[in-house]
Amino acid sequence: MTMEAYRYEDGTISYPGHPRSRDGAEPVETIDLSEYTGEVITWTTSTATPPGVREPNTLAIVEFDVDGETVRALGGTTIDDVEIGQTVTPVHVEELREPGVGIKPADGPQEWDGYRFEPV
């Protein structure tokens, strides 16, 4: 699994990728952000999480520099002690939330894996 961002005709990069950029440009390339390190811009901790999501759940906005273009991503962290300016890398986890808890069936089309940010 990749942490896929899109580069568009106009040079901008978006995560998650969209069929068109804000200016209407089409995607021309995919970029795997899991191959990059990023910097924590800000973070928060949620103590009232949805069913099946760990509690507390620390989330961070991370900024990546991809060939001089800034890309930001929101995601969970692997630790609770996050600091602004900290260097992190995306790491793949098998379950972002507990399957079978909540309104979506565990055996449905929902994917339960994804990425969290871990300090370097």
N, C-alpha and C positions, 0 to 999 in steps of 0.2 A: 504494500500500500504506500502511496506517495502523498505528500502534503502539497497538492497541486495548485499552483498559481498560474495565471495566464499573462503572457506578454502580448500587447496589442500592436496593430500597425503603427500607431502613433508613439510607440516606445514605452507607454505606461504599463505597469504591472498591477494586477488585482488578485487579492486572495480574500475569499474564494473567487475562482474564476467565474465570469459571466459571459453570455453570448456576445455582448457588445460592451465597449468601454463607456465611460461617462460622455465621451464626445462622439460615440457611435462607431468607433473603430472596431474591426473584427480581430479576434485572437489569431496570432500567427505562430505561437510557441507556448509550450507548457514548461514550467520550472518547478522542480521539486524542492520546496523550502526546507525539507528535512536534511538537505545537504549543506545548509547554512547555519551560522550562529546568528543570534539577534540580541538586542538590548531591551530590557524591561523599561517601558515608558511609564507605565502606571499599573497598579494592581488593586485588587479588593478581595475580601473574603466574604463569601455568602454563608450564613449560618442557618438559613431557611431554604433548603434545597428541594428540588422536585423529588418525587419518589424514585428510589434506586440510585440517586446521586450521593456520593460521599458527603459527609457533613463533619466539619466545615469544608467548604470547597473554595480553594484559593484560585483566582483567575487573574491573568495578566494580559495586557496589551504589549505585544513585542514588535519591535521595529527591526526589519531586515534591510540590509544594503545589498541589492542585487545589481551588480554592474553599474553602480552609481544611482540606481533608481530605488526609492524608498518604498517598502511594502510593509504594511502592518497586519498583524493577525491577533485575534483574541483566542485564548485557550486556557485550559487548566494548567496547574503546575504540579510537579512531583513532590514539592515541599511546601510547608506553610510559611516559612520565613523567607519571604521574597523581598528584594530591595530594588528600588528604582536605580537604573544604571547597571544592574547585574547582567552579565553575559549568560545567555541560555542557548540550549539547542533543543530542537523538537525530538522527542523520543516516542516511539510507537508503543501503545498499550493495548492489550487485548480487550479490555472492557472499560469504557468511559463511564458506564452506569451498569447497574445490575440488570441483566435480561430478565424479563418476566415480571418486573415490578413496574407498576404504572399502567397506562392505558394501552400501550402497544404490546402485542403478543410476542413472546420470546422467539417463536419460530417464524415470525413474519419476515418481510423484506428488509426490515431495519438492520443496519450494520451497527455493532456495538463497540468496535474498535476505533482507534483514532490516535491523536497526538496530544501529549502534554509537554510542557516546557520544563527542562531540567537545567540547573546551573552547571556551567562548564567548570 
